[in-house]
Amino acid sequence: MKTIAIVDDEKDIVELASFYIEREGFKTKKFNSGDTFVNSLLREHFDCVILDLMLPVLDGISILKFMRSNEKTKDVPVIILTAKGSEGDIVLGLESGADDYVTKPFSPRVLAAKVKVFTREKEEKSFFEKEALRLDLLKYQVFCKDKEIALTQTEFKILKAMTEREGKVFTRDEILEIGWNYEASPSDRTIDVHIKNLREKLGFCGKYIKTVRGVGYKFSLEELD
């Protein structure tokens, strides 16, 4: 069950938001000050955070900046819920790393719906699945016809990039940037060998990686290109 943190010094707001969010099948954890939330954040995992800006001890913007600078929490969706609704406040919140901005008074049903959207998007982005191929992007696992395929880190990075932009033709220079970040300078032949090995390891699913003569490679499910 996904856990949603609600951080607001107005207890009535916390209880109202919690009631509607829990009705959607989530677990909630309630905080009335910024410092207690940050202390908990270092020990626990949250799938989404509802964050007020005006908090005692530690304000919402400071918390948001801390979350975005921390490897553990940088990708956790954050929805700001606040009475500060000026254009400047909204811009500051979004530029500080918030995913959405809700002003008070608010609809608790709409807030709960936003939580569903952000947690669903996060879940969808953790997997890629088409036809016989499936990638678990969090565990770095690849399956073809439900059989796990052992890939090197470089092979996985190349395959992930290709599946994320299905149909795009990747030049060898682009593959170099994906797989090696220009830290090494493999030849075109080395890149071709990596693609060949990747296809062989994928077996049946290797046919999804197509050669575009004179240009590079692409991921495509089409049988005829």
N, C-alpha and C positions, 0 to 999 in steps of 0.2 A: 504494500500500500504506500502510495506517495505521501510525503509529509510536507505540509505548507507552513511556513513561519509567518505569523502575523505580528508586526511590530508597530505598536501605537500606544500612546500614553492615555488615550481615552478608552476606558474599559468597556463602555457600551459599544463602541465601534468594533473593538476586538471581538466581543461576543456575537455581534450581529454578523460580521464577516465570517467568523468561525462556523456559525450555524449553517449558513448557506453553502459554504465550501465543503463542509462535512456531508451535507446532503448529496453532494456530487460524488461521494465515495472516497474523499481524501481524509487523511489524518491531519489535524492542525496542532501547532504548538504556539502558545501565546506569550508575548513579551510586552512589557509596559515601559521599558527603558532601553536605550541604545546599548549601554555597556553590558547588560545581562544578555542581550541577544548576541553580541560579538563574542562574549565568553563561551556561549553555547555553540556558536558557529564554528569555533575551532575544534570542537569535540564531536559535533553531529553533522549529518548530511541533510540538507533540505532540497526539495525538488523545485520549489518556487518560493519567493519571499514577497510578502506584502509589506511595504515600508513607508512609514510616515516620515516627513521631513523634520518636523518640530518635535524633537524628543529630548527628555532630560539627560544630562551628562554627556551624551554623544549624539550629534545630530545625524539626520538621514543621509545627507550628502557625504559626510565623512565616512559613514558606514559603507555607502555605495562605492566610493573610491577605494576603500580598503578591500572590498569584495573583488573588485575588478583587477586589483593588483596582486591578488593572492591566487596561486595556481589551483588551489583546491576549490575556490568559489567563483572563479572568473567567468564561468559559463552558466552559473545558476540564474534563471530568469528572475528579474526584479520588477515588480509593479509598484510604482509610487502611488500612495493613497494619502492625499493631503488637502488642507484647506487653502494652501498657497497656489492660486490658480492663475497668476499673471503670466503673460507670455514669456517674460524673462525667467520666471521660476520654472516653467515647463521646459524651456530651452536648456537651462542649467541642469535640470534633472536628466534629460535625455542625453545631453553631451557628457554627463558624468557616468553614463553607462546604463541607465534605466531602459528596460524594454518597452514599458508603457507608462502612462501617466493618467491617473484618475483623480478628479477633484471632488471634494466634499461640498455639499451632500451628494451621495452616490447611490446607485442601484446595486444592492448586494447580489442580485441575480446576474447582473452584467459582470460584476467583479468575479463571481464564481465561474462564469463562462470564459472570461479572459484567462483564468488560471487553467482551465481545461485546455484551451488553445495552446498556451505556452508549454505545458507539460507534455501535451501530445506531440507538438513540434519537436521537442527535445528527444522524445522516444523514437520518432520516425527517423530523425537524423542519425540515430545510433545504429541503424541497419540499412543495408541495401539488398533488395531481393528482386530479381527478375528471372523468369523462366527457371533454369536449373541452378543459377548462381546466387549465392547469398554471402554477404559480408557482414560480420559483426564489427562495427567500427570502433567500439569501445574495448573489445577483447582482442582485436587484431586477428580474428579468425576468418577463414574463407572456406566455404563449402560448395561443392559441385555435386548435384544429385544426392545431397545429404551426406556426402563423404567429405571429411575435413582434409584440406590441402595445406601442407606446410610450405609457407613462402618465407623468403628472406624479408627483412624490413624494407629494403629498396624495392623489391617486387611488389610488396603490399602497397607501398606509397604510390607506385605507378598505376597499379590496378584501381586503387581508390580514386585517384584523380580522373582516370578515364571513365569510370562508372558515374562519377558525379557530373560529368559533362558528356553524356551519351551523344554520339554522333559527331562530336568535335574532332577534327584531325589535329593530333599533337605532333609538332615537328620534333626532330631529335634534340634541338636546343631546349625546347620546352620540357622534354622528358629528362634532359640533363638537369634542369633546374629543380624538377620535382624530386628526382631520385638522389641527387648528390648536392643540391644547393650550391653548385659551383665550387665546392670544397675540393673536388678532384676534377680532372679533365679527361674522362674516358673518351675513346674514339667512337666514331659512328658505328664501327664494327662491334665495339663492346656493348653499346646500347642495343644493337640488333640481337646480340647474343642473349642479353637479358630478356628481351621480348620473346625470343625463341624458347628460352628456358621457362618463362612464365606460361607460355602457351602449352608446353609439354606437361608442366605440373598440373595445370588446370584440366587436362584431359579433354573430355567432351566439351567443357566450357571454354577451352582455348580458341574455339572457332569464333567467339564473340570479338576477339581482338583482330581487326582487319588491317592489312597493309594497304596504304595509299601510295602507290608508286611515285617516287621522286619527291614525296612530301614527308611522310611519317606514318603514324598509326592512329587508329581510332577504335573505340568500343561501340559495337553496333549489334543488335539482335537480328538485323535483316540478313536473309540468306543471300540475296543478290545485291551487290553494290555497284 
